[in-house]
Amino acid sequence: MMATLTKGLSRYGLIAALALGAIALTTAHADAFSASVEAACAGDYFSYCSAHPVEGKSVTRCMRANGHRLSKRCVNALVAAGEVSKREVSSR
């Protein structure tokens, strides 16, 4: 009985470790996109949307409203991060 209990706990421990690892990798990946977008779009943010908090929906609306004014570097970073599609960019 003890061997079965230990084996079951080990299995759950392994599953938990794998799940936590996957979450950590996802978070690290998301942070990398955010950092690249922030670096590429900082000038555009200060030029057009600095009245809006960086973390929020209003800055997203502002950046979309000013999409035709954004630098190519910023637009490319937004596309690479999946924040905007190539189709949306080409339609502007």
PDB file of N, CA, C and O in Angstrom:
ATOM      1  N   MET A   1       0.818  -1.183   0.000  1.00  0.00           N
ATOM      2  CA  MET A   1       0.000   0.000   0.000  1.00  0.00           C
ATOM      3  C   MET A   1       0.872   1.262   0.000  1.00  0.00           C
ATOM      4  O   MET A   1       0.603   2.200  -0.750  1.00  0.00           O
ATOM      5  N   MET A   2       1.905   1.288   0.830  1.00  0.00           N
ATOM      6  CA  MET A   2       2.782   2.444   0.909  1.00  0.00           C
ATOM      7  C   MET A   2       3.487   2.680  -0.423  1.00  0.00           C
ATOM      8  O   MET A   2       3.657   3.829  -0.833  1.00  0.00           O
ATOM      9  N   ALA A   3       3.899   1.611  -1.106  1.00  0.00           N
ATOM     10  CA  ALA A   3       4.568   1.737  -2.397  1.00  0.00           C
ATOM     11  C   ALA A   3       3.623   2.350  -3.426  1.00  0.00           C
ATOM     12  O   ALA A   3       4.035   3.182  -4.233  1.00  0.00           O
ATOM     13  N   THR A   4       2.353   1.940  -3.396  1.00  0.00           N
ATOM     14  CA  THR A   4       1.368   2.486  -4.326  1.00  0.00           C
ATOM     15  C   THR A   4       1.142   3.961  -4.051  1.00  0.00           C
ATOM     16  O   THR A   4       1.062   4.759  -4.985  1.00  0.00           O
ATOM     17  N   LEU A   5       1.039   4.336  -2.781  1.00  0.00           N
ATOM     18  CA  LEU A   5       0.845   5.725  -2.398  1.00  0.00           C
ATOM     19  C   LEU A   5       2.035   6.574  -2.831  1.00  0.00           C
ATOM     20  O   LEU A   5       1.846   7.663  -3.374  1.00  0.00           O
ATOM     21  N   THR A   6       3.239   6.103  -2.604  1.00  0.00           N
ATOM     22  CA  THR A   6       4.449   6.824  -2.985  1.00  0.00           C
ATOM     23  C   THR A   6       4.534   6.980  -4.499  1.00  0.00           C
ATOM     24  O   THR A   6       4.896   8.045  -4.998  1.00  0.00           O
ATOM     25  N   LYS A   7       4.199   5.917  -5.228  1.00  0.00           N
ATOM     26  CA  LYS A   7       4.228   5.971  -6.686  1.00  0.00           C
ATOM     27  C   LYS A   7       3.206   6.977  -7.200  1.00  0.00           C
ATOM     28  O   LYS A   7       3.489   7.730  -8.132  1.00  0.00           O
ATOM     29  N   GLY A   8       2.014   6.994  -6.594  1.00  0.00           N
ATOM     30  CA  GLY A   8       0.970   7.950  -6.983  1.00  0.00           C
ATOM     31  C   GLY A   8       1.393   9.382  -6.710  1.00  0.00           C
ATOM     32  O   GLY A   8       1.170  10.264  -7.540  1.00  0.00           O
ATOM     33  N   LEU A   9       2.004   9.625  -5.547  1.00  0.00           N
ATOM     34  CA  LEU A   9       2.472  10.970  -5.220  1.00  0.00           C
ATOM     35  C   LEU A   9       3.587  11.408  -6.164  1.00  0.00           C
ATOM     36  O   LEU A   9       3.645  12.570  -6.567  1.00  0.00           O
ATOM     37  N   SER A  10       4.461  10.486  -6.511  1.00  0.00           N
ATOM     38  CA  SER A  10       5.535  10.814  -7.441  1.00  0.00           C
ATOM     39  C   SER A  10       4.971  11.210  -8.798  1.00  0.00           C
ATOM     40  O   SER A  10       5.446  12.157  -9.426  1.00  0.00           O
ATOM     41  N   ARG A  11       3.961  10.484  -9.243  1.00  0.00           N
ATOM     42  CA  ARG A  11       3.334  10.779 -10.531  1.00  0.00           C
ATOM     43  C   ARG A  11       2.705  12.174 -10.499  1.00  0.00           C
ATOM     44  O   ARG A  11       2.873  12.955 -11.436  1.00  0.00           O
ATOM     45  N   TYR A  12       1.971  12.490  -9.404  1.00  0.00           N
ATOM     46  CA  TYR A  12       1.354  13.805  -9.286  1.00  0.00           C
ATOM     47  C   TYR A  12       2.401  14.906  -9.163  1.00  0.00           C
ATOM     48  O   TYR A  12       2.224  16.005  -9.690  1.00  0.00           O
ATOM     49  N   GLY A  13       3.483  14.606  -8.469  1.00  0.00           N
ATOM     50  CA  GLY A  13       4.566  15.578  -8.363  1.00  0.00           C
ATOM     51  C   GLY A  13       5.184  15.883  -9.715  1.00  0.00           C
ATOM     52  O   GLY A  13       5.493  17.036 -10.018  1.00  0.00           O
ATOM     53  N   LEU A  14       5.365  14.842 -10.532  1.00  0.00           N
ATOM     54  CA  LEU A  14       5.917  15.028 -11.871  1.00  0.00           C
ATOM     55  C   LEU A  14       4.967  15.842 -12.733  1.00  0.00           C
ATOM     56  O   LEU A  14       5.396  16.747 -13.449  1.00  0.00           O
ATOM     57  N   ILE A  15       3.683  15.529 -12.669  1.00  0.00           N
ATOM     58  CA  ILE A  15       2.685  16.271 -13.445  1.00  0.00           C
ATOM     59  C   ILE A  15       2.670  17.737 -13.011  1.00  0.00           C
ATOM     60  O   ILE A  15       2.621  18.632 -13.854  1.00  0.00           O
ATOM     61  N   ALA A  16       2.713  17.983 -11.712  1.00  0.00           N
ATOM     62  CA  ALA A  16       2.709  19.352 -11.200  1.00  0.00           C
ATOM     63  C   ALA A  16       3.958  20.106 -11.656  1.00  0.00           C
ATOM     64  O   ALA A  16       3.874  21.271 -12.046  1.00  0.00           O
ATOM     65  N   ALA A  17       5.102  19.452 -11.608  1.00  0.00           N
ATOM     66  CA  ALA A  17       6.348  20.090 -12.038  1.00  0.00           C
ATOM     67  C   ALA A  17       6.298  20.437 -13.525  1.00  0.00           C
ATOM     68  O   ALA A  17       6.724  21.519 -13.929  1.00  0.00           O
ATOM     69  N   LEU A  18       5.785  19.532 -14.323  1.00  0.00           N
ATOM     70  CA  LEU A  18       5.669  19.798 -15.760  1.00  0.00           C
ATOM     71  C   LEU A  18       4.707  20.951 -16.033  1.00  0.00           C
ATOM     72  O   LEU A  18       4.976  21.799 -16.883  1.00  0.00           O
ATOM     73  N   ALA A  19       3.597  20.982 -15.321  1.00  0.00           N
ATOM     74  CA  ALA A  19       2.622  22.059 -15.498  1.00  0.00           C
ATOM     75  C   ALA A  19       3.224  23.403 -15.114  1.00  0.00           C
ATOM     76  O   ALA A  19       3.052  24.386 -15.834  1.00  0.00           O
ATOM     77  N   LEU A  20       3.925  23.455 -13.993  1.00  0.00           N
ATOM     78  CA  LEU A  20       4.566  24.697 -13.567  1.00  0.00           C
ATOM     79  C   LEU A  20       5.648  25.133 -14.551  1.00  0.00           C
ATOM     80  O   LEU A  20       5.809  26.325 -14.814  1.00  0.00           O
ATOM     81  N   GLY A  21       6.382  24.175 -15.090  1.00  0.00           N
ATOM     82  CA  GLY A  21       7.397  24.497 -16.095  1.00  0.00           C
ATOM     83  C   GLY A  21       6.782  25.079 -17.347  1.00  0.00           C
ATOM     84  O   GLY A  21       7.307  26.036 -17.916  1.00  0.00           O
ATOM     85  N   ALA A  22       5.672  24.509 -17.779  1.00  0.00           N
ATOM     86  CA  ALA A  22       4.992  25.023 -18.969  1.00  0.00           C
ATOM     87  C   ALA A  22       4.483  26.441 -18.746  1.00  0.00           C
ATOM     88  O   ALA A  22       4.582  27.286 -19.636  1.00  0.00           O
ATOM     89  N   ILE A  23       3.940  26.702 -17.564  1.00  0.00           N
ATOM     90  CA  ILE A  23       3.467  28.051 -17.243  1.00  0.00           C
ATOM     91  C   ILE A  23       4.631  29.035 -17.226  1.00  0.00           C
ATOM     92  O   ILE A  23       4.508  30.147 -17.738  1.00  0.00           O
ATOM     93  N   ALA A  24       5.747  28.640 -16.650  1.00  0.00           N
ATOM     94  CA  ALA A  24       6.922  29.516 -16.590  1.00  0.00           C
ATOM     95  C   ALA A  24       7.437  29.836 -17.984  1.00  0.00           C
ATOM     96  O   ALA A  24       7.788  30.981 -18.267  1.00  0.00           O
ATOM     97  N   LEU A  25       7.484  28.847 -18.848  1.00  0.00           N
ATOM     98  CA  LEU A  25       7.941  29.079 -20.221  1.00  0.00           C
ATOM     99  C   LEU A  25       6.998  30.005 -20.965  1.00  0.00           C
ATOM    100  O   LEU A  25       7.447  30.883 -21.701  1.00  0.00           O
ATOM    101  N   THR A  26       5.710  29.824 -20.787  1.00  0.00           N
ATOM    102  CA  THR A  26       4.725  30.674 -21.446  1.00  0.00           C
ATOM    103  C   THR A  26       4.867  32.107 -20.971  1.00  0.00           C
ATOM    104  O   THR A  26       4.830  33.032 -21.783  1.00  0.00           O
ATOM    105  N   THR A  27       5.027  32.306 -19.681  1.00  0.00           N
ATOM    106  CA  THR A  27       5.175  33.639 -19.133  1.00  0.00           C
ATOM    107  C   THR A  27       6.455  34.298 -19.631  1.00  0.00           C
ATOM    108  O   THR A  27       6.444  35.477 -19.982  1.00  0.00           O
ATOM    109  N   ALA A  28       7.538  33.564 -19.666  1.00  0.00           N
ATOM    110  CA  ALA A  28       8.798  34.116 -20.151  1.00  0.00           C
ATOM    111  C   ALA A  28       8.672  34.496 -21.616  1.00  0.00           C
ATOM    112  O   ALA A  28       9.199  35.529 -22.031  1.00  0.00           O
ATOM    113  N   HIS A  29       7.991  33.691 -22.400  1.00  0.00           N
ATOM    114  CA  HIS A  29       7.803  33.967 -23.819  1.00  0.00           C
ATOM    115  C   HIS A  29       6.965  35.233 -24.010  1.00  0.00           C
ATOM    116  O   HIS A  29       7.283  36.062 -24.862  1.00  0.00           O
ATOM    117  N   ALA A  30       5.900  35.384 -23.226  1.00  0.00           N
ATOM    118  CA  ALA A  30       5.036  36.559 -23.319  1.00  0.00           C
ATOM    119  C   ALA A  30       5.800  37.817 -22.940  1.00  0.00           C
ATOM    120  O   ALA A  30       5.630  38.859 -23.573  1.00  0.00           O
ATOM    121  N   ASP A  31       6.645  37.730 -21.905  1.00  0.00           N
ATOM    122  CA  ASP A  31       7.442  38.877 -21.496  1.00  0.00           C
ATOM    123  C   ASP A  31       8.407  39.297 -22.588  1.00  0.00           C
ATOM    124  O   ASP A  31       8.652  40.490 -22.766  1.00  0.00           O
ATOM    125  N   ALA A  32       8.959  38.344 -23.320  1.00  0.00           N
ATOM    126  CA  ALA A  32       9.884  38.668 -24.398  1.00  0.00           C
ATOM    127  C   ALA A  32       9.184  39.473 -25.479  1.00  0.00           C
ATOM    128  O   ALA A  32       9.747  40.435 -26.002  1.00  0.00           O
ATOM    129  N   PHE A  33       7.945  39.081 -25.819  1.00  0.00           N
ATOM    130  CA  PHE A  33       7.200  39.842 -26.817  1.00  0.00           C
ATOM    131  C   PHE A  33       6.929  41.247 -26.311  1.00  0.00           C
ATOM    132  O   PHE A  33       7.100  42.216 -27.051  1.00  0.00           O
ATOM    133  N   SER A  34       6.517  41.367 -25.079  1.00  0.00           N
ATOM    134  CA  SER A  34       6.209  42.673 -24.516  1.00  0.00           C
ATOM    135  C   SER A  34       7.437  43.578 -24.541  1.00  0.00           C
ATOM    136  O   SER A  34       7.338  44.756 -24.886  1.00  0.00           O
ATOM    137  N   ALA A  35       8.575  43.036 -24.182  1.00  0.00           N
ATOM    138  CA  ALA A  35       9.806  43.828 -24.171  1.00  0.00           C
ATOM    139  C   ALA A  35      10.167  44.288 -25.572  1.00  0.00           C
ATOM    140  O   ALA A  35      10.589  45.430 -25.753  1.00  0.00           O
ATOM    141  N   SER A  36      10.010  43.425 -26.566  1.00  0.00           N
ATOM    142  CA  SER A  36      10.368  43.829 -27.931  1.00  0.00           C
ATOM    143  C   SER A  36       9.387  44.868 -28.463  1.00  0.00           C
ATOM    144  O   SER A  36       9.790  45.793 -29.167  1.00  0.00           O
ATOM    145  N   VAL A  37       8.116  44.728 -28.139  1.00  0.00           N
ATOM    146  CA  VAL A  37       7.125  45.722 -28.572  1.00  0.00           C
ATOM    147  C   VAL A  37       7.378  47.047 -27.863  1.00  0.00           C
ATOM    148  O   VAL A  37       7.335  48.106 -28.488  1.00  0.00           O
ATOM    149  N   GLU A  38       7.642  46.992 -26.562  1.00  0.00           N
ATOM    150  CA  GLU A  38       7.926  48.221 -25.828  1.00  0.00           C
ATOM    151  C   GLU A  38       9.137  48.946 -26.400  1.00  0.00           C
ATOM    152  O   GLU A  38       9.111  50.166 -26.558  1.00  0.00           O
ATOM    153  N   ALA A  39      10.189  48.211 -26.709  1.00  0.00           N
ATOM    154  CA  ALA A  39      11.398  48.831 -27.259  1.00  0.00           C
ATOM    155  C   ALA A  39      11.129  49.443 -28.630  1.00  0.00           C
ATOM    156  O   ALA A  39      11.599  50.542 -28.922  1.00  0.00           O
ATOM    157  N   ALA A  40      10.385  48.746 -29.459  1.00  0.00           N
ATOM    158  CA  ALA A  40      10.132  49.218 -30.822  1.00  0.00           C
ATOM    159  C   ALA A  40       9.120  50.355 -30.877  1.00  0.00           C
ATOM    160  O   ALA A  40       9.170  51.191 -31.780  1.00  0.00           O
ATOM    161  N   CYS A  41       8.205  50.388 -29.918  1.00  0.00           N
ATOM    162  CA  CYS A  41       7.085  51.335 -29.983  1.00  0.00           C
ATOM    163  C   CYS A  41       7.166  52.481 -28.967  1.00  0.00           C
ATOM    164  O   CYS A  41       6.246  53.296 -28.892  1.00  0.00           O
ATOM    165  N   ALA A  42       8.224  52.553 -28.205  1.00  0.00           N
ATOM    166  CA  ALA A  42       8.312  53.580 -27.160  1.00  0.00           C
ATOM    167  C   ALA A  42       8.148  54.985 -27.731  1.00  0.00           C
ATOM    168  O   ALA A  42       7.384  55.783 -27.187  1.00  0.00           O
ATOM    169  N   GLY A  43       8.837  55.295 -28.797  1.00  0.00           N
ATOM    170  CA  GLY A  43       8.740  56.629 -29.406  1.00  0.00           C
ATOM    171  C   GLY A  43       7.334  56.928 -29.900  1.00  0.00           C
ATOM    172  O   GLY A  43       6.839  58.043 -29.730  1.00  0.00           O
ATOM    173  N   ASP A  44       6.687  55.938 -30.511  1.00  0.00           N
ATOM    174  CA  ASP A  44       5.321  56.115 -30.999  1.00  0.00           C
ATOM    175  C   ASP A  44       4.353  56.323 -29.831  1.00  0.00           C
ATOM    176  O   ASP A  44       3.442  57.147 -29.904  1.00  0.00           O
ATOM    177  N   TYR A  45       4.562  55.573 -28.771  1.00  0.00           N
ATOM    178  CA  TYR A  45       3.724  55.729 -27.580  1.00  0.00           C
ATOM    179  C   TYR A  45       3.825  57.157 -27.054  1.00  0.00           C
ATOM    180  O   TYR A  45       2.804  57.798 -26.805  1.00  0.00           O
ATOM    181  N   PHE A  46       5.054  57.663 -26.881  1.00  0.00           N
ATOM    182  CA  PHE A  46       5.221  59.011 -26.345  1.00  0.00           C
ATOM    183  C   PHE A  46       4.708  60.078 -27.305  1.00  0.00           C
ATOM    184  O   PHE A  46       4.242  61.127 -26.860  1.00  0.00           O
ATOM    185  N   SER A  47       4.782  59.837 -28.597  1.00  0.00           N
ATOM    186  CA  SER A  47       4.291  60.804 -29.580  1.00  0.00           C
ATOM    187  C   SER A  47       2.773  60.871 -29.649  1.00  0.00           C
ATOM    188  O   SER A  47       2.207  61.953 -29.807  1.00  0.00           O
ATOM    189  N   TYR A  48       2.108  59.721 -29.531  1.00  0.00           N
ATOM    190  CA  TYR A  48       0.673  59.674 -29.798  1.00  0.00           C
ATOM    191  C   TYR A  48      -0.210  59.257 -28.628  1.00  0.00           C
ATOM    192  O   TYR A  48      -1.376  59.648 -28.577  1.00  0.00           O
ATOM    193  N   CYS A  49       0.311  58.474 -27.691  1.00  0.00           N
ATOM    194  CA  CYS A  49      -0.566  57.851 -26.696  1.00  0.00           C
ATOM    195  C   CYS A  49      -0.106  57.983 -25.249  1.00  0.00           C
ATOM    196  O   CYS A  49      -0.583  57.240 -24.391  1.00  0.00           O
ATOM    197  N   SER A  50       0.797  58.899 -24.956  1.00  0.00           N
ATOM    198  CA  SER A  50       1.342  58.984 -23.598  1.00  0.00           C
ATOM    199  C   SER A  50       0.310  59.414 -22.562  1.00  0.00           C
ATOM    200  O   SER A  50       0.566  59.288 -21.364  1.00  0.00           O
ATOM    201  N   ALA A  51      -0.840  59.913 -22.983  1.00  0.00           N
ATOM    202  CA  ALA A  51      -1.905  60.271 -22.032  1.00  0.00           C
ATOM    203  C   ALA A  51      -2.593  59.025 -21.470  1.00  0.00           C
ATOM    204  O   ALA A  51      -3.371  59.122 -20.521  1.00  0.00           O
ATOM    205  N   HIS A  52      -2.310  57.857 -22.050  1.00  0.00           N
ATOM    206  CA  HIS A  52      -2.934  56.604 -21.637  1.00  0.00           C
ATOM    207  C   HIS A  52      -1.936  55.759 -20.853  1.00  0.00           C
ATOM    208  O   HIS A  52      -0.749  55.741 -21.178  1.00  0.00           O
ATOM    209  N   PRO A  53      -2.416  55.051 -19.811  1.00  0.00           N
ATOM    210  CA  PRO A  53      -1.494  54.157 -19.084  1.00  0.00           C
ATOM    211  C   PRO A  53      -1.018  53.034 -19.997  1.00  0.00           C
ATOM    212  O   PRO A  53      -1.780  52.530 -20.821  1.00  0.00           O
ATOM    213  N   VAL A  54       0.230  52.650 -19.850  1.00  0.00           N
ATOM    214  CA  VAL A  54       0.824  51.632 -20.718  1.00  0.00           C
ATOM    215  C   VAL A  54       0.055  50.320 -20.629  1.00  0.00           C
ATOM    216  O   VAL A  54      -0.190  49.677 -21.649  1.00  0.00           O
ATOM    217  N   GLU A  55      -0.324  49.920 -19.432  1.00  0.00           N
ATOM    218  CA  GLU A  55      -1.071  48.678 -19.237  1.00  0.00           C
ATOM    219  C   GLU A  55      -2.558  49.005 -19.222  1.00  0.00           C
ATOM    220  O   GLU A  55      -3.096  49.422 -18.197  1.00  0.00           O
ATOM    221  N   GLY A  56      -3.210  48.818 -20.343  1.00  0.00           N
ATOM    222  CA  GLY A  56      -4.640  49.067 -20.360  1.00  0.00           C
ATOM    223  C   GLY A  56      -5.201  49.031 -21.763  1.00  0.00           C
ATOM    224  O   GLY A  56      -4.466  49.066 -22.750  1.00  0.00           O
ATOM    225  N   LYS A  57      -6.510  48.961 -21.830  1.00  0.00           N
ATOM    226  CA  LYS A  57      -7.178  48.885 -23.128  1.00  0.00           C
ATOM    227  C   LYS A  57      -7.152  50.216 -23.859  1.00  0.00           C
ATOM    228  O   LYS A  57      -7.172  50.239 -25.090  1.00  0.00           O
ATOM    229  N   SER A  58      -7.108  51.323 -23.130  1.00  0.00           N
ATOM    230  CA  SER A  58      -7.153  52.628 -23.792  1.00  0.00           C
ATOM    231  C   SER A  58      -5.898  52.875 -24.625  1.00  0.00           C
ATOM    232  O   SER A  58      -5.973  53.514 -25.675  1.00  0.00           O
ATOM    233  N   VAL A  59      -4.752  52.380 -24.176  1.00  0.00           N
ATOM    234  CA  VAL A  59      -3.544  52.565 -24.979  1.00  0.00           C
ATOM    235  C   VAL A  59      -3.621  51.725 -26.247  1.00  0.00           C
ATOM    236  O   VAL A  59      -3.121  52.136 -27.293  1.00  0.00           O
ATOM    237  N   THR A  60      -4.238  50.561 -26.164  1.00  0.00           N
ATOM    238  CA  THR A  60      -4.410  49.718 -27.355  1.00  0.00           C
ATOM    239  C   THR A  60      -5.310  50.431 -28.361  1.00  0.00           C
ATOM    240  O   THR A  60      -5.018  50.452 -29.557  1.00  0.00           O
ATOM    241  N   ARG A  61      -6.399  51.011 -27.874  1.00  0.00           N
ATOM    242  CA  ARG A  61      -7.302  51.762 -28.765  1.00  0.00           C
ATOM    243  C   ARG A  61      -6.577  52.951 -29.388  1.00  0.00           C
ATOM    244  O   ARG A  61      -6.734  53.226 -30.577  1.00  0.00           O
ATOM    245  N   CYS A  62      -5.791  53.646 -28.588  1.00  0.00           N
ATOM    246  CA  CYS A  62      -5.042  54.797 -29.093  1.00  0.00           C
ATOM    247  C   CYS A  62      -4.041  54.396 -30.171  1.00  0.00           C
ATOM    248  O   CYS A  62      -3.934  55.053 -31.207  1.00  0.00           O
ATOM    249  N   MET A  63      -3.307  53.309 -29.919  1.00  0.00           N
ATOM    250  CA  MET A  63      -2.312  52.857 -30.906  1.00  0.00           C
ATOM    251  C   MET A  63      -3.005  52.422 -32.196  1.00  0.00           C
ATOM    252  O   MET A  63      -2.497  52.685 -33.286  1.00  0.00           O
ATOM    253  N   ARG A  64      -4.153  51.762 -32.087  1.00  0.00           N
ATOM    254  CA  ARG A  64      -4.902  51.357 -33.282  1.00  0.00           C
ATOM    255  C   ARG A  64      -5.402  52.594 -34.033  1.00  0.00           C
ATOM    256  O   ARG A  64      -5.345  52.638 -35.262  1.00  0.00           O
ATOM    257  N   ALA A  65      -5.888  53.593 -33.302  1.00  0.00           N
ATOM    258  CA  ALA A  65      -6.387  54.821 -33.931  1.00  0.00           C
ATOM    259  C   ALA A  65      -5.269  55.569 -34.654  1.00  0.00           C
ATOM    260  O   ALA A  65      -5.512  56.262 -35.642  1.00  0.00           O
ATOM    261  N   ASN A  66      -4.055  55.421 -34.156  1.00  0.00           N
ATOM    262  CA  ASN A  66      -2.909  56.090 -34.765  1.00  0.00           C
ATOM    263  C   ASN A  66      -2.064  55.139 -35.604  1.00  0.00           C
ATOM    264  O   ASN A  66      -0.912  55.441 -35.915  1.00  0.00           O
ATOM    265  N   GLY A  67      -2.620  54.011 -35.966  1.00  0.00           N
ATOM    266  CA  GLY A  67      -1.887  52.982 -36.702  1.00  0.00           C
ATOM    267  C   GLY A  67      -1.216  53.488 -37.963  1.00  0.00           C
ATOM    268  O   GLY A  67      -0.108  53.064 -38.294  1.00  0.00           O
ATOM    269  N   HIS A  68      -1.870  54.377 -38.657  1.00  0.00           N
ATOM    270  CA  HIS A  68      -1.296  54.907 -39.904  1.00  0.00           C
ATOM    271  C   HIS A  68      -0.091  55.812 -39.650  1.00  0.00           C
ATOM    272  O   HIS A  68       0.664  56.114 -40.575  1.00  0.00           O
ATOM    273  N   ARG A  69       0.092  56.245 -38.405  1.00  0.00           N
ATOM    274  CA  ARG A  69       1.225  57.111 -38.050  1.00  0.00           C
ATOM    275  C   ARG A  69       2.387  56.342 -37.417  1.00  0.00           C
ATOM    276  O   ARG A  69       3.490  56.877 -37.309  1.00  0.00           O
ATOM    277  N   LEU A  70       2.156  55.110 -37.003  1.00  0.00           N
ATOM    278  CA  LEU A  70       3.183  54.360 -36.280  1.00  0.00           C
ATOM    279  C   LEU A  70       4.384  54.056 -37.171  1.00  0.00           C
ATOM    280  O   LEU A  70       4.250  53.857 -38.379  1.00  0.00           O
ATOM    281  N   SER A  71       5.543  54.026 -36.553  1.00  0.00           N
ATOM    282  CA  SER A  71       6.773  53.722 -37.289  1.00  0.00           C
ATOM    283  C   SER A  71       6.741  52.289 -37.808  1.00  0.00           C
ATOM    284  O   SER A  71       6.067  51.422 -37.252  1.00  0.00           O
ATOM    285  N   LYS A  72       7.478  52.065 -38.878  1.00  0.00           N
ATOM    286  CA  LYS A  72       7.548  50.719 -39.456  1.00  0.00           C
ATOM    287  C   LYS A  72       8.111  49.726 -38.432  1.00  0.00           C
ATOM    288  O   LYS A  72       7.656  48.585 -38.353  1.00  0.00           O
ATOM    289  N   ARG A  73       9.083  50.157 -37.667  1.00  0.00           N
ATOM    290  CA  ARG A  73       9.682  49.288 -36.635  1.00  0.00           C
ATOM    291  C   ARG A  73       8.628  48.851 -35.619  1.00  0.00           C
ATOM    292  O   ARG A  73       8.581  47.681 -35.241  1.00  0.00           O
ATOM    293  N   CYS A  74       7.795  49.770 -35.182  1.00  0.00           N
ATOM    294  CA  CYS A  74       6.749  49.457 -34.211  1.00  0.00           C
ATOM    295  C   CYS A  74       5.725  48.511 -34.830  1.00  0.00           C
ATOM    296  O   CYS A  74       5.345  47.518 -34.210  1.00  0.00           O
ATOM    297  N   VAL A  75       5.282  48.809 -36.033  1.00  0.00           N
ATOM    298  CA  VAL A  75       4.294  47.961 -36.702  1.00  0.00           C
ATOM    299  C   VAL A  75       4.837  46.548 -36.873  1.00  0.00           C
ATOM    300  O   VAL A  75       4.128  45.574 -36.620  1.00  0.00           O
ATOM    301  N   ASN A  76       6.080  46.433 -37.297  1.00  0.00           N
ATOM    302  CA  ASN A  76       6.682  45.099 -37.466  1.00  0.00           C
ATOM    303  C   ASN A  76       6.740  44.337 -36.144  1.00  0.00           C
ATOM    304  O   ASN A  76       6.506  43.129 -36.118  1.00  0.00           O
ATOM    305  N   ALA A  77       7.047  45.029 -35.047  1.00  0.00           N
ATOM    306  CA  ALA A  77       7.084  44.383 -33.733  1.00  0.00           C
ATOM    307  C   ALA A  77       5.685  43.949 -33.304  1.00  0.00           C
ATOM    308  O   ALA A  77       5.523  42.875 -32.725  1.00  0.00           O
ATOM    309  N   LEU A  78       4.689  44.758 -33.577  1.00  0.00           N
ATOM    310  CA  LEU A  78       3.307  44.417 -33.232  1.00  0.00           C
ATOM    311  C   LEU A  78       2.829  43.204 -34.025  1.00  0.00           C
ATOM    312  O   LEU A  78       2.128  42.344 -33.492  1.00  0.00           O
ATOM    313  N   VAL A  79       3.210  43.138 -35.299  1.00  0.00           N
ATOM    314  CA  VAL A  79       2.854  41.984 -36.126  1.00  0.00           C
ATOM    315  C   VAL A  79       3.556  40.736 -35.598  1.00  0.00           C
ATOM    316  O   VAL A  79       2.933  39.684 -35.456  1.00  0.00           O
ATOM    317  N   ALA A  80       4.846  40.852 -35.311  1.00  0.00           N
ATOM    318  CA  ALA A  80       5.619  39.706 -34.817  1.00  0.00           C
ATOM    319  C   ALA A  80       5.063  39.189 -33.484  1.00  0.00           C
ATOM    320  O   ALA A  80       5.108  37.987 -33.222  1.00  0.00           O
ATOM    321  N   ALA A  81       4.545  40.080 -32.650  1.00  0.00           N
ATOM    322  CA  ALA A  81       3.995  39.686 -31.350  1.00  0.00           C
ATOM    323  C   ALA A  81       2.558  39.195 -31.449  1.00  0.00           C
ATOM    324  O   ALA A  81       1.987  38.727 -30.465  1.00  0.00           O
ATOM    325  N   GLY A  82       1.976  39.303 -32.639  1.00  0.00           N
ATOM    326  CA  GLY A  82       0.600  38.852 -32.812  1.00  0.00           C
ATOM    327  C   GLY A  82      -0.433  39.854 -32.314  1.00  0.00           C
ATOM    328  O   GLY A  82      -1.608  39.516 -32.165  1.00  0.00           O
ATOM    329  N   GLU A  83      -0.004  41.072 -32.059  1.00  0.00           N
ATOM    330  CA  GLU A  83      -0.921  42.112 -31.586  1.00  0.00           C
ATOM    331  C   GLU A  83      -1.779  42.662 -32.721  1.00  0.00           C
ATOM    332  O   GLU A  83      -2.884  43.155 -32.495  1.00  0.00           O
ATOM    333  N   VAL A  84      -1.265  42.573 -33.925  1.00  0.00           N
ATOM    334  CA  VAL A  84      -1.979  43.061 -35.105  1.00  0.00           C
ATOM    335  C   VAL A  84      -1.618  42.128 -36.264  1.00  0.00           C
ATOM    336  O   VAL A  84      -0.521  41.573 -36.302  1.00  0.00           O
ATOM    337  N   SER A  85      -2.528  41.965 -37.186  1.00  0.00           N
ATOM    338  CA  SER A  85      -2.263  41.051 -38.303  1.00  0.00           C
ATOM    339  C   SER A  85      -1.667  41.797 -39.488  1.00  0.00           C
ATOM    340  O   SER A  85      -1.836  43.009 -39.623  1.00  0.00           O
ATOM    341  N   LYS A  86      -0.971  41.062 -40.340  1.00  0.00           N
ATOM    342  CA  LYS A  86      -0.424  41.657 -41.562  1.00  0.00           C
ATOM    343  C   LYS A  86      -1.553  42.174 -42.435  1.00  0.00           C
ATOM    344  O   LYS A  86      -1.417  43.193 -43.112  1.00  0.00           O
ATOM    345  N   ARG A  87      -2.671  41.456 -42.410  1.00  0.00           N
ATOM    346  CA  ARG A  87      -3.830  41.867 -43.212  1.00  0.00           C
ATOM    347  C   ARG A  87      -4.346  43.226 -42.744  1.00  0.00           C
ATOM    348  O   ARG A  87      -4.663  44.090 -43.562  1.00  0.00           O
ATOM    349  N   GLU A  88      -4.428  43.412 -41.433  1.00  0.00           N
ATOM    350  CA  GLU A  88      -4.887  44.700 -40.904  1.00  0.00           C
ATOM    351  C   GLU A  88      -3.930  45.821 -41.291  1.00  0.00           C
ATOM    352  O   GLU A  88      -4.363  46.920 -41.637  1.00  0.00           O
ATOM    353  N   VAL A  89      -2.639  45.545 -41.235  1.00  0.00           N
ATOM    354  CA  VAL A  89      -1.637  46.550 -41.587  1.00  0.00           C
ATOM    355  C   VAL A  89      -1.758  46.929 -43.066  1.00  0.00           C
ATOM    356  O   VAL A  89      -1.702  48.107 -43.416  1.00  0.00           O
ATOM    357  N   SER A  90      -1.922  45.940 -43.913  1.00  0.00           N
ATOM    358  CA  SER A  90      -1.986  46.229 -45.350  1.00  0.00           C
ATOM    359  C   SER A  90      -3.285  46.927 -45.743  1.00  0.00           C
ATOM    360  O   SER A  90      -3.350  47.548 -46.804  1.00  0.00           O
ATOM    361  N   SER A  91      -4.317  46.838 -44.909  1.00  0.00           N
ATOM    362  CA  SER A  91      -5.573  47.500 -45.242  1.00  0.00           C
ATOM    363  C   SER A  91      -5.582  48.975 -44.857  1.00  0.00           C
ATOM    364  O   SER A  91      -6.523  49.693 -45.197  1.00  0.00           O
ATOM    365  N   ARG A  92      -4.567  49.429 -44.167  1.00  0.00           N
ATOM    366  CA  ARG A  92      -4.509  50.843 -43.753  1.00  0.00           C
ATOM    367  C   ARG A  92      -3.828  51.696 -44.766  1.00  0.00           C
ATOM    368  O   ARG A  92      -3.697  52.904 -44.569  1.00  0.00           O
TER     369      ARG A  92
END
